[in-house]
Amino acid sequence: MSMSRRSFLKGAATAAGAVTASSFASGLVRAEPSAARSANVAGTTLAQVGVAGPPRANGYRPLTAGRAWPLYVRQELAPAKAARESARTALASFVQMTDIHITDVQSPARFEYVHPIQGPAFRPQEALGTQGAVALIRRINSLPGGPFTGRGFDCVISTGDNTDNHEIVELEWFLRMLSGGTIDPNTGARNRFEGVQATGSALYWRPELDEPDIYKERGLPHIRGFLHAAIRPHRSPGLNAPWYSVFGNHDDQFLGTVPNHILDWMYLSDVKFDLPGTDPTAQAIGRALSTDPSSIGPLLTKLKTTGPTIPTTADGRRRPYAAREYVRRHFDPSITGPGPVGHGFADPDGPTWYRFQIAPGVLGIAMNTTNSLGIADGSISERQVDWIERQIASHRDELVIVFSHHTSKSMGVRTPNPETPGERQYTGGHLASRLKRHTNVIAWVNGHTHRNEMIPHRGSSPKHSFWEINTASHIDFPQLARIIEVTDNRDGTLSIFTPLIEADSPYAADASDLSQTGLASLYREISLNDIHLDPEHMGKVHDRNCELLLANPFK
Protein backbone atom coordinates (compact mmCIF):
# COMPACT_ATOMS: atom_id res chain seq x y z
CA MET A 1 0.00 0.00 0.00
CA SER A 2 1.43 3.40 -0.96
CA MET A 3 0.80 6.64 0.88
CA SER A 4 1.50 10.35 0.56
CA ARG A 5 4.16 12.13 2.57
CA ARG A 6 1.36 14.18 4.14
CA SER A 7 0.03 11.07 5.91
CA PHE A 8 3.35 9.97 7.36
CA LEU A 9 3.69 9.50 11.09
CA LYS A 10 4.80 12.46 13.17
CA GLY A 11 7.47 11.75 15.74
CA ALA A 12 10.63 12.71 17.48
CA ALA A 13 12.41 13.80 14.33
CA THR A 14 13.68 17.06 15.75
CA ALA A 15 16.42 14.96 17.35
CA ALA A 16 17.59 13.96 13.87
CA GLY A 17 19.16 16.45 11.53
CA ALA A 18 19.79 16.03 7.84
CA VAL A 19 22.73 16.90 5.68
CA THR A 20 22.14 17.95 2.10
CA ALA A 21 24.53 18.52 -0.78
CA SER A 22 26.37 21.79 -1.23
CA SER A 23 27.52 20.65 -4.62
CA PHE A 24 26.51 17.89 -7.03
CA ALA A 25 30.02 16.46 -6.81
CA SER A 26 30.30 15.93 -3.07
CA GLY A 27 26.73 14.93 -2.33
CA LEU A 28 27.26 15.78 1.36
CA VAL A 29 27.11 18.76 3.73
CA ARG A 30 25.62 20.78 6.55
CA ALA A 31 22.69 19.94 8.80
CA GLU A 32 19.17 20.80 7.67
CA PRO A 33 16.90 19.81 10.59
CA SER A 34 13.62 20.18 8.69
CA ALA A 35 14.40 17.30 6.35
CA ALA A 36 13.32 14.60 8.82
CA ARG A 37 10.56 16.54 10.57
CA SER A 38 7.74 14.23 9.46
CA ALA A 39 9.58 10.98 10.17
CA ASN A 40 8.89 8.64 13.06
CA VAL A 41 12.49 8.05 14.10
CA ALA A 42 11.82 6.31 17.44
CA GLY A 43 13.78 3.07 17.69
CA THR A 44 16.34 4.07 15.07
CA THR A 45 19.76 5.67 15.18
CA LEU A 46 18.09 8.86 13.95
CA ALA A 47 16.81 9.20 17.53
CA GLN A 48 19.78 7.96 19.56
CA VAL A 49 22.64 5.50 19.30
CA GLY A 50 24.80 3.54 21.73
CA VAL A 51 28.23 5.04 22.37
CA ALA A 52 31.12 4.41 24.73
CA GLY A 53 30.73 6.13 28.08
CA PRO A 54 33.63 7.45 30.17
CA PRO A 55 36.14 4.66 30.89
CA ARG A 56 36.20 3.22 34.36
CA ALA A 57 39.39 2.97 36.41
CA ASN A 58 40.23 -0.38 34.79
CA GLY A 59 39.63 0.94 31.27
CA TYR A 60 36.26 -0.76 30.75
CA ARG A 61 33.78 1.44 28.87
CA PRO A 62 30.06 1.11 29.59
CA LEU A 63 27.64 1.53 26.72
CA THR A 64 25.43 4.58 27.03
CA ALA A 65 22.88 6.50 24.96
CA GLY A 66 24.54 8.98 22.64
CA ARG A 67 23.46 11.66 20.18
CA ALA A 68 21.62 10.57 17.08
CA TRP A 69 23.42 10.09 13.80
CA PRO A 70 22.13 12.65 11.28
CA LEU A 71 20.53 12.00 7.93
CA TYR A 72 22.72 12.65 4.88
CA VAL A 73 21.25 13.43 1.50
CA ARG A 74 23.43 11.85 -1.22
CA GLN A 75 23.07 13.41 -4.67
CA GLU A 76 25.89 11.81 -6.64
CA LEU A 77 23.40 10.09 -8.97
CA ALA A 78 20.55 12.63 -9.07
CA PRO A 79 19.79 16.07 -7.61
CA ALA A 80 17.44 16.49 -4.63
CA LYS A 81 14.45 18.68 -5.51
CA ALA A 82 12.66 20.56 -2.76
CA ALA A 83 9.14 19.52 -3.76
CA ARG A 84 9.84 15.84 -3.08
CA GLU A 85 9.26 16.39 0.65
CA SER A 86 5.49 16.69 0.22
CA ALA A 87 5.01 14.60 -2.91
CA ARG A 88 6.81 11.30 -2.40
CA THR A 89 4.98 7.97 -2.35
CA ALA A 90 6.16 4.81 -0.60
CA LEU A 91 7.03 1.87 -2.88
CA ALA A 92 8.73 -0.57 -0.50
CA SER A 93 10.04 -0.86 3.06
CA PHE A 94 12.15 -3.73 4.37
CA VAL A 95 14.91 -4.58 6.84
CA GLN A 96 18.38 -5.93 6.10
CA MET A 97 20.15 -8.00 8.75
CA THR A 98 23.67 -9.17 7.97
CA ASP A 99 26.68 -11.04 9.38
CA ILE A 100 24.93 -12.35 12.49
CA HIS A 101 27.52 -15.16 12.79
CA ILE A 102 25.51 -17.49 15.03
CA THR A 103 28.33 -19.49 16.61
CA ASP A 104 28.67 -22.86 18.29
CA VAL A 105 31.37 -21.58 20.62
CA GLN A 106 32.01 -25.02 22.15
CA SER A 107 32.79 -26.65 18.81
CA PRO A 108 36.18 -28.35 18.43
CA ALA A 109 36.23 -27.11 14.81
CA ARG A 110 37.50 -23.64 15.69
CA PHE A 111 40.83 -21.81 15.92
CA GLU A 112 40.25 -19.42 18.83
CA TYR A 113 43.95 -19.48 19.72
CA VAL A 114 44.91 -17.55 16.55
CA HIS A 115 42.89 -14.46 17.51
CA PRO A 116 46.04 -12.40 18.25
CA ILE A 117 46.76 -12.79 14.52
CA GLN A 118 43.20 -13.15 13.18
CA GLY A 119 40.93 -11.15 15.50
CA PRO A 120 37.59 -12.70 14.40
CA ALA A 121 38.77 -16.15 15.56
CA PHE A 122 37.56 -15.26 19.07
CA ARG A 123 35.16 -12.59 20.28
CA PRO A 124 34.51 -12.29 24.02
CA GLN A 125 30.77 -11.74 23.41
CA GLU A 126 30.26 -14.60 20.96
CA ALA A 127 28.65 -17.03 23.45
CA LEU A 128 25.66 -14.63 23.60
CA GLY A 129 25.03 -14.49 19.85
CA THR A 130 21.56 -16.03 19.92
CA GLN A 131 20.37 -13.77 22.73
CA GLY A 132 21.72 -10.72 20.89
CA ALA A 133 20.05 -11.73 17.63
CA VAL A 134 16.68 -12.32 19.30
CA ALA A 135 16.90 -8.79 20.75
CA LEU A 136 17.35 -7.51 17.19
CA ILE A 137 14.29 -9.47 16.06
CA ARG A 138 12.31 -7.91 18.89
CA ARG A 139 13.42 -4.46 17.72
CA ILE A 140 12.30 -5.15 14.15
CA ASN A 141 8.93 -6.45 15.35
CA SER A 142 8.41 -3.41 17.58
CA LEU A 143 8.75 -0.87 14.77
CA PRO A 144 5.61 0.24 12.91
CA GLY A 145 7.51 0.42 9.63
CA GLY A 146 9.92 2.67 7.82
CA PRO A 147 10.39 6.00 9.62
CA PHE A 148 10.19 8.11 6.44
CA THR A 149 7.24 6.38 4.77
CA GLY A 150 5.31 4.79 7.61
CA ARG A 151 4.97 1.74 5.38
CA GLY A 152 4.97 -1.56 7.30
CA PHE A 153 7.89 -3.83 6.53
CA ASP A 154 7.34 -5.84 3.37
CA CYS A 155 10.03 -8.33 4.38
CA VAL A 156 13.32 -8.94 6.19
CA ILE A 157 16.40 -10.34 4.45
CA SER A 158 19.60 -11.59 6.06
CA THR A 159 22.53 -11.10 3.68
CA GLY A 160 24.86 -13.91 4.68
CA ASP A 161 27.21 -15.20 7.36
CA ASN A 162 24.07 -16.28 9.14
CA THR A 163 26.15 -19.04 10.75
CA ASP A 164 29.81 -18.85 11.70
CA ASN A 165 31.09 -22.32 10.87
CA HIS A 166 28.33 -23.83 8.68
CA GLU A 167 27.39 -26.40 11.32
CA ILE A 168 23.90 -27.87 11.11
CA VAL A 169 23.19 -26.86 14.72
CA GLU A 170 24.13 -23.23 13.98
CA LEU A 171 21.75 -23.29 11.00
CA GLU A 172 19.01 -24.72 13.23
CA TRP A 173 19.47 -21.89 15.75
CA PHE A 174 19.43 -19.26 12.99
CA LEU A 175 16.27 -20.58 11.36
CA ARG A 176 14.55 -21.00 14.72
CA MET A 177 15.32 -17.38 15.58
CA LEU A 178 13.71 -16.10 12.39
CA SER A 179 10.72 -18.45 12.43
CA GLY A 180 10.11 -18.46 16.19
CA GLY A 181 10.43 -21.05 18.94
CA THR A 182 12.83 -22.34 21.56
CA ILE A 183 16.58 -22.07 20.98
CA ASP A 184 18.90 -24.33 22.99
CA PRO A 185 22.33 -22.74 22.36
CA ASN A 186 24.36 -25.62 23.75
CA THR A 187 26.30 -28.52 22.26
CA GLY A 188 28.38 -31.30 23.76
CA ALA A 189 27.81 -31.93 27.47
CA ARG A 190 24.34 -31.05 28.71
CA ASN A 191 25.39 -29.95 32.20
CA ARG A 192 28.46 -27.79 31.60
CA PHE A 193 30.10 -25.33 29.23
CA GLU A 194 33.12 -26.85 27.46
CA GLY A 195 34.45 -23.94 25.41
CA VAL A 196 37.73 -22.10 25.87
CA GLN A 197 36.00 -19.49 28.03
CA ALA A 198 35.61 -22.14 30.73
CA THR A 199 38.83 -24.11 30.58
CA GLY A 200 41.12 -22.31 28.16
CA SER A 201 44.23 -20.26 28.70
CA ALA A 202 44.60 -16.61 29.70
CA LEU A 203 44.37 -15.82 25.97
CA TYR A 204 40.56 -15.62 26.32
CA TRP A 205 38.01 -13.83 28.46
CA ARG A 206 37.11 -16.40 31.13
CA PRO A 207 34.21 -14.68 32.89
CA GLU A 208 33.68 -17.21 35.68
CA LEU A 209 37.30 -17.78 36.71
CA ASP A 210 39.05 -15.71 39.34
CA GLU A 211 42.34 -16.02 37.45
CA PRO A 212 43.52 -13.09 35.31
CA ASP A 213 43.39 -13.10 31.52
CA ILE A 214 44.21 -10.60 28.80
CA TYR A 215 40.60 -9.41 28.66
CA LYS A 216 40.21 -8.89 32.39
CA GLU A 217 43.39 -6.81 32.18
CA ARG A 218 41.33 -4.49 29.95
CA GLY A 219 38.51 -4.37 32.50
CA LEU A 220 36.13 -7.10 31.35
CA PRO A 221 34.28 -8.28 34.44
CA HIS A 222 34.18 -11.46 36.46
CA ILE A 223 30.58 -12.74 36.14
CA ARG A 224 29.68 -15.85 38.11
CA GLY A 225 27.08 -17.96 36.32
CA PHE A 226 27.68 -16.28 32.94
CA LEU A 227 28.48 -19.43 30.96
CA HIS A 228 25.62 -21.45 32.41
CA ALA A 229 23.25 -18.61 31.49
CA ALA A 230 24.73 -18.39 27.97
CA ILE A 231 23.75 -22.00 27.16
CA ARG A 232 20.32 -21.86 28.80
CA PRO A 233 17.35 -22.38 26.41
CA HIS A 234 15.44 -19.25 25.50
CA ARG A 235 12.69 -18.26 23.07
CA SER A 236 12.49 -16.16 19.94
CA PRO A 237 9.19 -14.60 18.90
CA GLY A 238 10.16 -15.00 15.25
CA LEU A 239 9.85 -12.21 12.70
CA ASN A 240 6.44 -10.69 12.01
CA ALA A 241 7.32 -10.03 8.36
CA PRO A 242 8.18 -12.48 5.55
CA TRP A 243 11.90 -13.31 5.69
CA TYR A 244 14.61 -14.47 3.32
CA SER A 245 18.32 -15.30 3.51
CA VAL A 246 21.34 -15.50 1.24
CA PHE A 247 24.64 -17.39 1.49
CA GLY A 248 27.77 -15.95 3.05
CA ASN A 249 31.25 -17.46 3.02
CA HIS A 250 30.80 -18.60 6.64
CA ASP A 251 27.60 -20.39 5.59
CA ASP A 252 29.50 -22.09 2.80
CA GLN A 253 32.74 -23.40 4.30
CA PHE A 254 34.80 -24.11 7.41
CA LEU A 255 35.11 -20.78 9.30
CA GLY A 256 34.46 -19.01 6.02
CA THR A 257 38.02 -19.51 4.75
CA VAL A 258 39.02 -23.20 4.72
CA PRO A 259 38.14 -25.48 1.76
CA ASN A 260 35.37 -27.92 2.58
CA HIS A 261 36.11 -31.54 3.51
CA ILE A 262 39.81 -31.23 4.35
CA LEU A 263 39.10 -30.70 8.07
CA ASP A 264 35.67 -32.30 8.47
CA TRP A 265 37.03 -34.67 11.13
CA MET A 266 37.36 -31.72 13.52
CA TYR A 267 33.62 -31.14 13.77
CA LEU A 268 32.99 -34.48 15.49
CA SER A 269 36.20 -34.59 17.52
CA ASP A 270 36.27 -35.09 21.29
CA VAL A 271 39.08 -32.56 21.86
CA LYS A 272 39.59 -28.85 21.26
CA PHE A 273 43.02 -27.42 20.49
CA ASP A 274 44.25 -24.57 22.67
CA LEU A 275 47.74 -23.44 21.73
CA PRO A 276 49.65 -20.64 23.43
CA GLY A 277 49.77 -17.50 21.32
CA THR A 278 53.55 -17.83 21.12
CA ASP A 279 53.41 -21.36 19.72
CA PRO A 280 54.91 -21.40 16.19
CA THR A 281 52.12 -23.73 15.01
CA ALA A 282 49.46 -21.28 16.17
CA GLN A 283 51.18 -18.50 14.27
CA ALA A 284 51.52 -20.68 11.17
CA ILE A 285 47.82 -21.57 11.27
CA GLY A 286 46.88 -17.92 11.74
CA ARG A 287 48.89 -16.91 8.68
CA ALA A 288 47.59 -19.83 6.62
CA LEU A 289 43.95 -18.84 7.22
CA SER A 290 44.47 -15.78 5.03
CA THR A 291 47.21 -16.97 2.67
CA ASP A 292 46.95 -20.73 2.07
CA PRO A 293 44.03 -22.38 3.92
CA SER A 294 44.68 -25.76 2.28
CA SER A 295 48.00 -26.03 4.16
CA ILE A 296 46.20 -26.14 7.51
CA GLY A 297 45.35 -29.83 7.15
CA PRO A 298 48.85 -31.21 7.86
CA LEU A 299 49.35 -28.75 10.73
CA LEU A 300 46.14 -29.88 12.44
CA THR A 301 46.84 -33.58 11.82
CA LYS A 302 50.12 -33.20 13.67
CA LEU A 303 48.40 -31.44 16.59
CA LYS A 304 46.10 -34.47 17.04
CA THR A 305 49.07 -36.27 18.58
CA THR A 306 51.14 -33.41 20.02
CA GLY A 307 48.40 -31.19 21.50
CA PRO A 308 47.82 -29.29 23.69
CA THR A 309 44.12 -30.13 23.79
CA ILE A 310 41.04 -29.67 25.95
CA PRO A 311 38.62 -32.61 26.34
CA THR A 312 35.16 -31.97 24.92
CA THR A 313 32.04 -34.04 24.36
CA ALA A 314 31.59 -35.07 20.72
CA ASP A 315 28.23 -34.05 19.23
CA GLY A 316 26.84 -35.16 15.87
CA ARG A 317 24.81 -31.97 15.58
CA ARG A 318 28.03 -30.15 14.79
CA ARG A 319 28.40 -31.78 11.40
CA PRO A 320 28.85 -29.37 8.49
CA TYR A 321 25.96 -28.88 6.09
CA ALA A 322 26.21 -28.69 2.31
CA ALA A 323 24.77 -25.84 0.27
CA ARG A 324 21.88 -28.02 -0.87
CA GLU A 325 21.03 -28.86 2.74
CA TYR A 326 20.93 -25.15 3.57
CA VAL A 327 18.29 -24.73 0.87
CA ARG A 328 16.29 -27.79 1.96
CA ARG A 329 16.15 -26.69 5.60
CA HIS A 330 14.23 -23.57 4.50
CA PHE A 331 11.45 -25.94 3.37
CA ASP A 332 11.26 -27.81 6.69
CA PRO A 333 7.63 -27.71 7.93
CA SER A 334 8.87 -26.72 11.40
CA ILE A 335 10.48 -23.57 9.98
CA THR A 336 7.35 -21.48 9.85
CA GLY A 337 6.54 -17.79 10.16
CA PRO A 338 5.38 -15.32 7.51
CA GLY A 339 6.58 -15.67 3.98
CA PRO A 340 6.37 -18.23 1.18
CA VAL A 341 7.25 -21.89 1.60
CA GLY A 342 11.01 -22.12 1.15
CA HIS A 343 11.45 -18.45 2.08
CA GLY A 344 12.42 -17.50 -1.44
CA PHE A 345 14.21 -20.63 -2.60
CA ALA A 346 12.32 -22.05 -5.57
CA ASP A 347 12.92 -25.76 -5.00
CA PRO A 348 14.39 -27.89 -2.17
CA ASP A 349 16.84 -29.32 -4.69
CA GLY A 350 17.14 -26.16 -6.75
CA PRO A 351 19.78 -23.46 -7.06
CA THR A 352 21.18 -21.42 -4.19
CA TRP A 353 19.92 -18.16 -5.71
CA TYR A 354 16.38 -16.98 -6.36
CA ARG A 355 14.04 -14.09 -7.04
CA PHE A 356 11.30 -12.85 -4.70
CA GLN A 357 8.69 -10.12 -4.62
CA ILE A 358 9.63 -7.41 -2.13
CA ALA A 359 6.53 -5.31 -2.82
CA PRO A 360 4.23 -4.69 -5.80
CA GLY A 361 6.45 -3.36 -8.55
CA VAL A 362 9.69 -4.04 -6.63
CA LEU A 363 11.54 -7.30 -7.31
CA GLY A 364 14.33 -8.79 -5.22
CA ILE A 365 17.09 -11.06 -6.53
CA ALA A 366 19.13 -13.04 -3.98
CA MET A 367 22.57 -14.02 -5.29
CA ASN A 368 25.17 -16.52 -4.09
CA THR A 369 28.62 -14.89 -4.31
CA THR A 370 30.60 -17.45 -2.29
CA ASN A 371 33.55 -19.39 -3.67
CA SER A 372 34.08 -22.77 -1.97
CA LEU A 373 37.75 -22.99 -2.86
CA GLY A 374 38.62 -21.76 0.63
CA ILE A 375 38.65 -18.02 0.12
CA ALA A 376 36.81 -15.45 2.23
CA ASP A 377 36.19 -13.10 -0.69
CA GLY A 378 33.73 -13.90 -3.42
CA SER A 379 32.89 -14.27 -7.08
CA ILE A 380 29.85 -15.19 -9.13
CA SER A 381 29.40 -17.90 -11.73
CA GLU A 382 28.69 -17.31 -15.38
CA ARG A 383 25.40 -19.24 -15.29
CA GLN A 384 24.15 -17.23 -12.33
CA VAL A 385 25.00 -13.87 -13.95
CA ASP A 386 23.18 -14.91 -17.12
CA TRP A 387 20.15 -15.94 -15.03
CA ILE A 388 20.19 -12.62 -13.15
CA GLU A 389 20.22 -10.63 -16.40
CA ARG A 390 17.30 -12.68 -17.74
CA GLN A 391 15.29 -11.97 -14.59
CA ILE A 392 16.00 -8.24 -14.76
CA ALA A 393 15.09 -8.07 -18.44
CA SER A 394 11.89 -10.09 -18.03
CA HIS A 395 10.77 -7.78 -15.22
CA ARG A 396 11.67 -4.54 -16.98
CA ASP A 397 8.44 -2.95 -15.76
CA GLU A 398 9.54 -3.40 -12.11
CA LEU A 399 12.28 -1.84 -10.01
CA VAL A 400 14.95 -4.41 -9.10
CA ILE A 401 17.11 -4.67 -5.96
CA VAL A 402 19.82 -7.34 -5.87
CA PHE A 403 21.19 -8.88 -2.68
CA SER A 404 24.43 -10.69 -1.93
CA HIS A 405 26.80 -11.32 0.92
CA HIS A 406 29.89 -9.88 -0.73
CA THR A 407 30.40 -6.31 -1.83
CA SER A 408 31.54 -5.32 -5.29
CA LYS A 409 35.00 -4.59 -3.85
CA SER A 410 35.30 -7.97 -2.10
CA MET A 411 34.45 -10.06 -5.18
CA GLY A 412 37.92 -10.35 -6.68
CA VAL A 413 38.29 -14.14 -6.83
CA ARG A 414 38.90 -15.47 -10.32
CA THR A 415 39.83 -19.05 -9.42
CA PRO A 416 37.39 -21.87 -10.26
CA ASN A 417 34.61 -22.61 -7.78
CA PRO A 418 34.28 -26.33 -6.90
CA GLU A 419 30.50 -25.85 -6.62
CA THR A 420 30.26 -24.71 -10.27
CA PRO A 421 32.86 -26.79 -12.14
CA GLY A 422 33.75 -25.59 -15.61
CA GLU A 423 32.07 -22.22 -15.20
CA ARG A 424 33.85 -18.92 -15.53
CA GLN A 425 33.93 -16.82 -12.33
CA TYR A 426 33.21 -13.11 -12.50
CA THR A 427 34.34 -10.32 -10.19
CA GLY A 428 32.25 -7.65 -8.51
CA GLY A 429 33.35 -5.09 -11.04
CA HIS A 430 32.11 -7.26 -13.87
CA LEU A 431 28.80 -7.88 -12.12
CA ALA A 432 28.33 -4.14 -11.55
CA SER A 433 28.92 -3.47 -15.23
CA ARG A 434 26.32 -6.08 -16.17
CA LEU A 435 23.78 -4.59 -13.75
CA LYS A 436 24.32 -1.15 -15.28
CA ARG A 437 23.09 -2.43 -18.62
CA HIS A 438 19.58 -2.29 -17.20
CA THR A 439 17.69 0.87 -16.29
CA ASN A 440 15.46 -0.75 -13.65
CA VAL A 441 18.22 -1.89 -11.22
CA ILE A 442 18.23 0.66 -8.38
CA ALA A 443 20.30 -0.95 -5.59
CA TRP A 444 22.71 -3.72 -4.63
CA VAL A 445 22.45 -4.55 -0.89
CA ASN A 446 25.21 -6.55 0.84
CA GLY A 447 27.39 -7.18 3.93
CA HIS A 448 30.66 -9.12 4.49
CA THR A 449 32.94 -6.20 5.41
CA HIS A 450 31.21 -5.52 8.78
CA ARG A 451 31.32 -1.85 7.76
CA ASN A 452 28.78 0.74 6.61
CA GLU A 453 29.45 2.12 3.15
CA MET A 454 27.40 3.67 0.32
CA ILE A 455 28.81 3.41 -3.20
CA PRO A 456 27.28 5.23 -6.19
CA HIS A 457 27.64 3.22 -9.40
CA ARG A 458 27.37 5.60 -12.36
CA GLY A 459 26.30 4.06 -15.64
CA SER A 460 26.15 5.39 -19.18
CA SER A 461 23.18 7.57 -18.16
CA PRO A 462 21.44 8.51 -14.90
CA LYS A 463 18.87 5.76 -15.53
CA HIS A 464 21.66 3.17 -15.88
CA SER A 465 23.04 4.00 -12.42
CA PHE A 466 22.39 2.40 -9.03
CA TRP A 467 23.44 2.53 -5.36
CA GLU A 468 25.41 -0.11 -3.49
CA ILE A 469 24.36 -0.32 0.17
CA ASN A 470 26.82 -2.09 2.47
CA THR A 471 25.82 -2.61 6.11
CA ALA A 472 27.83 -3.36 9.25
CA SER A 473 27.48 -6.70 11.05
CA HIS A 474 25.40 -7.74 14.02
CA ILE A 475 28.28 -9.48 15.80
CA ASP A 476 30.95 -6.76 15.95
CA PHE A 477 30.23 -3.41 17.54
CA PRO A 478 28.20 -1.33 16.71
CA GLN A 479 25.90 -4.33 15.99
CA LEU A 480 23.46 -2.83 13.50
CA ALA A 481 20.74 -3.69 11.01
CA ARG A 482 19.29 -1.39 8.35
CA ILE A 483 15.84 -0.28 7.27
CA ILE A 484 15.61 0.39 3.53
CA GLU A 485 12.71 2.45 2.16
CA VAL A 486 12.10 3.18 -1.51
CA THR A 487 9.99 6.16 -2.55
CA ASP A 488 8.82 7.73 -5.79
CA ASN A 489 9.40 11.47 -5.44
CA ARG A 490 7.07 12.25 -8.37
CA ASP A 491 9.66 14.59 -9.82
CA GLY A 492 11.60 12.14 -11.99
CA THR A 493 13.66 10.79 -9.08
CA LEU A 494 13.52 8.02 -6.51
CA SER A 495 14.82 8.15 -2.94
CA ILE A 496 16.23 5.21 -0.99
CA PHE A 497 16.31 5.88 2.76
CA THR A 498 18.76 3.77 4.82
CA PRO A 499 18.24 4.37 8.57
CA LEU A 500 20.16 2.02 10.88
CA ILE A 501 18.68 0.27 13.91
CA GLU A 502 20.07 -1.40 17.04
CA ALA A 503 18.83 -4.36 19.09
CA ASP A 504 16.07 -3.95 21.65
CA SER A 505 18.07 -4.18 24.87
CA PRO A 506 19.18 -1.60 27.44
CA TYR A 507 22.40 0.21 26.64
CA ALA A 508 23.88 -0.11 30.12
CA ALA A 509 24.61 -3.74 30.94
CA ASP A 510 24.14 -5.12 34.46
CA ALA A 511 26.51 -8.01 35.15
CA SER A 512 24.10 -9.32 37.79
CA ASP A 513 21.23 -9.56 35.29
CA LEU A 514 21.58 -12.90 33.49
CA SER A 515 18.07 -12.88 32.07
CA GLN A 516 17.65 -13.14 28.30
CA THR A 517 17.37 -9.35 28.03
CA GLY A 518 20.32 -8.83 30.40
CA LEU A 519 22.49 -11.16 28.32
CA ALA A 520 21.53 -9.26 25.15
CA SER A 521 22.75 -6.05 26.81
CA LEU A 522 26.00 -7.74 27.82
CA TYR A 523 26.40 -8.95 24.23
CA ARG A 524 26.51 -5.33 23.04
CA GLU A 525 28.60 -3.87 25.84
CA ILE A 526 31.18 -6.66 25.79
CA SER A 527 31.56 -6.20 22.01
CA LEU A 528 32.35 -2.54 22.65
CA ASN A 529 35.21 -3.67 24.91
CA ASP A 530 36.63 -6.34 22.60
CA ILE A 531 40.41 -5.87 22.35
CA HIS A 532 40.01 -6.22 18.57
CA LEU A 533 37.40 -3.44 18.32
CA ASP A 534 37.62 -1.71 14.94
CA PRO A 535 36.13 1.82 14.88
CA GLU A 536 36.10 1.65 11.06
CA HIS A 537 33.14 -0.74 11.26
CA MET A 538 30.83 2.22 11.87
CA GLY A 539 31.82 3.67 8.51
CA LYS A 540 31.87 7.35 7.74
CA VAL A 541 28.95 9.36 9.07
CA HIS A 542 27.66 9.90 5.53
CA ASP A 543 27.53 6.11 5.01
CA ARG A 544 25.05 5.46 7.83
CA ASN A 545 21.65 7.17 7.76
CA CYS A 546 21.13 8.36 4.21
CA GLU A 547 18.69 9.50 1.58
CA LEU A 548 20.10 8.21 -1.69
CA LEU A 549 18.81 10.01 -4.79
CA LEU A 550 18.67 8.41 -8.24
CA ALA A 551 16.76 8.78 -11.49
CA ASN A 552 13.37 7.10 -11.75
CA PRO A 553 13.75 4.72 -14.71
CA PHE A 554 10.04 4.92 -15.53
CA LYS A 555 9.78 8.72 -15.78
BELGI-V672894 format. One record per backbone hydrogen bond with DSSP energy under -0.5 kcal/mol. NH is the residue of the N-H (numbers start at 1). CO is the residue of the C=O. If there is no record, write none. Layout:
BEGIN
NH;CO, NH;CO
END
This chain:
BEGIN
5;88, 7;4, 8;5, 11;37, 13;11, 15;12, 16;13, 17;15, 19;71, 20;30, 22;28, 27;23, 32;18, 35;32, 36;33, 37;34, 39;36, 40;147, 41;39, 44;41, 45;500, 47;44, 48;44, 49;66, 51;64, 53;62, 56;60, 59;56, 62;54, 62;60, 64;51, 66;49, 69;45, 71;17, 72;545, 73;19, 74;72, 74;547, 75;73, 77;549, 81;79, 84;81, 85;82, 86;83, 87;83, 88;84, 89;488, 90;3, 91;486, 92;486, 94;484, 95;155, 96;482, 97;95, 97;157, 99;160, 101;161, 102;162, 105;103, 107;104, 110;108, 114;111, 115;112, 117;114, 118;114, 119;117, 121;118, 122;119, 126;123, 128;125, 129;126, 132;128, 133;129, 134;130, 135;131, 136;132, 137;133, 138;134, 139;135, 140;136, 141;137, 142;138, 143;139, 143;140, 146;151, 150;146, 154;93, 155;93, 156;242, 157;95, 158;244, 159;97, 159;157, 160;158, 164;102, 166;250, 168;319, 169;317, 171;167, 172;168, 173;169, 174;170, 175;171, 176;172, 177;173, 178;174, 179;175, 180;176, 181;236, 183;234, 185;183, 186;184, 198;195, 199;195, 200;196, 204;201, 206;204, 207;205, 209;206, 214;202, 217;213, 218;215, 219;216, 220;215, 223;207, 223;221, 226;223, 229;225, 230;226, 231;227, 232;229, 234;183, 236;181, 239;178, 243;338, 244;156, 245;343, 246;158, 251;248, 252;248, 253;249, 254;258, 256;253, 257;254, 258;254, 260;372, 262;259, 264;261, 266;263, 267;264, 268;264, 269;266, 272;310, 274;308, 279;276, 283;279, 284;280, 285;281, 286;282, 287;283, 288;284, 289;285, 290;286, 290;287, 291;287, 292;288, 295;292, 296;293, 297;294, 299;295, 300;296, 301;297, 302;298, 303;299, 304;300, 305;302, 306;302, 307;303, 310;272, 312;270, 314;312, 318;315, 319;316, 321;166, 326;322, 327;323, 328;324, 329;325, 330;326, 330;327, 331;328, 332;329, 335;332, 336;334, 338;239, 342;330, 343;340, 345;342, 350;347, 354;366, 356;364, 358;356, 358;362, 359;362, 362;359, 363;399, 364;356, 365;401, 366;354, 367;365, 367;403, 369;367, 374;371, 375;371, 378;410, 379;369, 380;426, 382;424, 385;381, 386;382, 387;383, 388;384, 389;385, 390;386, 391;387, 392;388, 393;389, 394;390, 395;391, 395;392, 396;393, 398;395, 399;361, 400;440, 401;363, 402;443, 403;365, 404;445, 411;408, 412;410, 413;378, 418;416, 420;417, 421;418, 423;420, 426;380, 428;411, 431;427, 432;428, 433;429, 434;430, 435;431, 436;432, 437;434, 438;435, 441;438, 442;400, 442;440, 443;400, 444;467, 445;402, 446;469, 447;405, 449;447, 452;537, 453;470, 455;468, 457;466, 458;456, 459;461, 464;461, 465;462, 466;457, 467;442, 468;455, 469;444, 469;467, 470;453, 470;468, 471;446, 474;98, 474;99, 479;476, 480;473, 481;501, 482;96, 483;499, 484;94, 485;497, 486;92, 487;495, 488;89, 489;487, 489;493, 494;550, 495;487, 496;548, 497;485, 497;495, 498;546, 501;481, 504;135, 505;503, 511;509, 513;510, 514;512, 519;515, 520;516, 521;517, 522;518, 523;519, 524;520, 525;521, 526;522, 527;523, 528;524, 529;525, 529;526, 530;527, 533;530, 535;533, 537;534, 538;535, 539;536, 543;540, 544;541, 546;544, 547;72, 548;496, 549;74, 549;547, 550;494, 552;492, 553;551, 555;552
END
